[in-house]
Amino acid sequence: MPVFYNPIWLLGLILIPVLAGVYLWITKKKKKEAITFSNLAFVKSALGDVKKSRRTHILFVIALAALALLFIGLADPHIPLEQTKEGVNVVLVIDDSGSMQANDYKPSRIEAAKSAADILLRNLDPKDSAGVVVFESGATTAAYLSPDKDRVREKLASVTPRTGQTAIGDGLALAIDMAKSIPNKKNVVILLSDGVNNAGVISPDEAVGFANAAGIQVFTVGLGSSQPVILGYDWMGNPQYAQLDEATLQSIAQKSGGKYFKSVNDQTLKEIYAGLNQEILREKEETSIKDVFIVGALVLLCIELYLRYGRGRIIQ
């Protein structure tokens, strides 16, 4: 349903039926006056031939339509369209802790995560801004929020795995701060992790509270394999396995209005990130379409003038 920013101009539409009524009244009056005369030539001149009369009516209707479109355009109608002006702030949060060096994903978990995230960056809308946060025992900024996605992709490519633990809460909290750095946009955070929160100063629940207070939607991606993955051995020779805390990631997504996705190999990971752009609920904004009506009015006016006075005029 359109919204008119200058509705006062719509009052001009009242002129359309008034002018139509005046036109019909004048036409009928002309015919009646012609009938009162006995001069056949005068009657024929006054009434005109049927074909010429029909053409006159068509030109009048075109002029009225042009006038109506002009009044509607001046009223500045707006309709809700998919957001194209402001775009969306998308912050990628990537786990780069020691477990991301595992090679069950080819060539490694961290490289597979970077490759999948790059797919999303290439699929974002031109008006969107993107940034990258990485976390292990703490969180750091890998790429500041920017509409220059190519620059962000370069920074993403330079991310390397570290040996620290997993501070999911810190990573999410830093991403929320980054998302808010460019105001007046919808904010979305996409968090990927393959481990259990075991480091940092901010808990995942606290970080979700920050997200909810800021109205930020968080999507989470769990990175794991269908079979146990050995990361190494402790001092007693016992194997240390990669552990994915799905419950925490599911909770983050659910509480923030996002979604949780589970990846079991590099192919499913790419598929997840390839479809994430469609999951982002882009806000609608009222977009002016007044130019459509004004141009339409001008086109009709040009048609009317051409038919009346141009080479192919229909009135001799």
N, C-alpha and C positions, 0 to 999 in steps of 0.2 A: 504494500500500500504506500503510495508516494506521500511525502511530507513536503509542504510548500513553505519556503522560508519568507516569501513576500506575498502572502495570500490576498492582500488588498487588490492586486491586479486581477484576481479571478472575478471581481465585480464587473470587469469589462466584458465578461462572457454574456452578461445580461443584454448587451447591445446586439448580440447575434440574433436571437429571436425577434427583437424589436426591429432590426433592419430587415429581417426576412418578412415580418408582418407588413412593414411599410412598403416593401417592394411588391408584395402580393396585392396590397390595397391600391397602389398606383396602377398596377397592371390591369386590375379589374375595372378601375375607374376609367382608364383610357379606353377600354373596350366598350363600356357603357356609353361614354360620350360619343364614340364613333357610331354607335347604332342609332343615335338620335338624329344623325344627318342622313339625308337621302342621296347625297353625292357618293356614287359607288367608288370613284377614284379615291375620295377622302377616306372612306371606310377601309378600303384595301390598304391605304397608306398607314392608317392608324393601327389596324389590327396586325398588319404584316403577315408574311407567309409563315406557316407552321414551323418549317425547318429553321428559319431565321430566329423565330421566337424561342425554339428549344435551345439553340446555341447561345442566345442571350442569357437564358436561365442557367446554363452550364457555367458561363463565365462568372455570373453573380455568385453561384455556389462556391466556385474556386476562390473567389475573393473573400467570402465569408469564412471558409476553412482556413485561409491564410491568416485572417484576423484572429480567429480563435486560437490557432497555434501560437501566434505572437503573444497573446494575453497569457496563455499557459506558461510559455517560456519566461516571460517577465515575472511570473509568480515564483520562479526558481524552484521547480520540483526536485526533490531528492529521493532516491530509492536505496535500500540497503543492498550493497554489493560486497563480495568477498574483499577483505581488506587489502588494498593495493598501495595505500599512501604511506602508512607507518610501518607495516611489516611486523615481524616477530623477532624477539631476542631469543636465540637458541644457544644455550651453554652446554657443551659436552664435558662430562666429568668422567675421566678414565683412570682406572686403577693401574698404577705402574709399580706395584709392590713386587717383592721377589718372586712370588708365585706366578707372575705374568711372564716369566722367562720360560715356563714349561713349553714343550714343543709338541703337545698333543694337537694343537692347532698349528697349521703350517703357514710360515716357517716357525712362528712362535705365537703365543697368546697375545703379546703386546703388539706384534706386527699385524696380526689378524684383526685386532681391535682397531688399530689405526686405519687399516685398509677399509674396514666396514664404515668407520666414522667418516672417512673421506667421501664415500658414496653419498651419505646424507648431506654433507656440505655441498656437493655438486648438485643435489636435487632441491636445495632450498630456493625460495623465491628471491628475485633480485632485490626486493626491498628489505629482506630479512638481514639481521646481524647475527654473527656467530662468534663464540669464544670457546677456549679450551682450558679446563682445569685438570691437573693431575694430582693424584694423592698416593701416598704410601704411609709412612709414620706421621706425616703431616701433609698439608696441601699447598700447592703452589700454582701460579698462573703460567700456563704454557703459551696462550695466545689471548690477548685482550679482546674484549667484545668489539667487533668492527663489521661494517657492511662489506669490507673487502675480503670476500671469502677465499680468494686465491692466496692472500697473505696468511690467513688463518690456516689454510691447508699446508702451507710451507712450514709454519710453526708446528703443526701437528706431526708432520713427517719427521721432525727432529726430536720427538719425544723418545726417550730410551728407558728401559726398565731399570729399577733400582733394587736395593736389597732389603728395604725396610718392611715394616708390618703394614696393616691395613686400617687407615683412619677414614672410614666412610663418612662419619659425621662431619669431620673437618672439611672433606672434599665437597660435600653437599652445601655446607654453610658458606664456603668461599664462592661457590657457583651462584648461590642466591644473591650474595652481595654484588657479584659481577652482573647478573641479569638486571638488577635494579639501576645500574650505572647509566643506562640510556633510558630516560623516562618516556612516558606516554606510549608504551608498546606492551603488547602481551608478552609475558615471559614464560619460557619453557626450559626445563633442565632435563638432560638425558644422562643418567648415571650408569656406568658399567663397572661391575666388580666380579672377581672370581673367588673372593675370600670372606672371612669373618671379621667384623669390626673388632679390632684388638689393640687399637692405638688412638692417639689424638686426645684433644681436650673437650670436644663437643660430641655428644652422643647422637646417634641417628634420630632418636625421638626429638631431641632438642632442635636438630636441623630441620626436621619436618615441621616443627612448630614455627620456625622462621619462614618456611615456605608458605605455610597456610596464612600467616600474618601478612605476607606480601602478595597473596593470591597467585602463587607460582605453581604451575602444574609440573610434576616430576614423573618422568618415565624411567623405569629401571630395567637393566638388562643383566641377567645372570649368566656368567660365562663358566661353563663346566663341561665335563665329558660324561658319556654314559658309563665309562669304566673308570675305576680309581686311578688317579695320576700321582705317581711318586715324585715328590719335589727334592728329596734328599734323605739323609739318615742322621739320626741324632748320635750323640757321643757313645751310646750303647749299641749302635748299629741297627736301631729300630727304624723302619721306613716312616717318612713323614709325607702324609698325603695332602693334596690340595682339597680344601673344604669350601664349599659354596654355601653361604647362609641365605638360602632362598626366602626364609621367613622374614628376615629383616628387609630385604629388597621388596618383597610383596607388600609388607606393611607400609613402607615409604610411598610406594605407588598408590596404594589404596587410600591412605590418609590425605594425600595431596591431590587426588582426583586424576591421577595418571594411570599407567598400565604397566604390568610386569611382563617381560618376555624372557623365555629360557632358551639359551643357545647351547647346543651340544657339539658343534663343530664349526669350522670356519665358514662353511657354506650357509648354515642356518643363521650364523651371525650376520653375514652379508645381506641375507634376505630380510632380517629384522630391520637393519638400518636403511635398507632400500625402501621399506614401507613406512618408516617413521614419519616422513614428511606428510603423509596422508592422515596420520593419527593426530597431528597437531590441529586443535580446534581454532581456526583462525577467526578472529572477531570480525563482525560485519560493521561497516560504517556507512553513513548516509552520503551518497555520492550525487552531486548535481548532474542533472540531465537536461538543463535548460537549453544548452546549445543545440540539442537534437530538435527541439521544438522551434527555436528561432531559425535554424537552418531550413527546417521543413516549411516554415512560413515564407521565407525568402524564395525557396524553390517554387512554391505554388504561385507566388507573386510574379516570378519570372515567366512561368508557364502562361499565366493569365495575360501578361503583357505581350508575349509572343503570339498567342492565339488572336489577340485583338489587333496588334499593329505589325507583327512580323511578316516575313515573306509568305508563310503558310497561314496567314490570318483567315479566320472563318467568318468575319463580318466584312462585307464589301462596302 
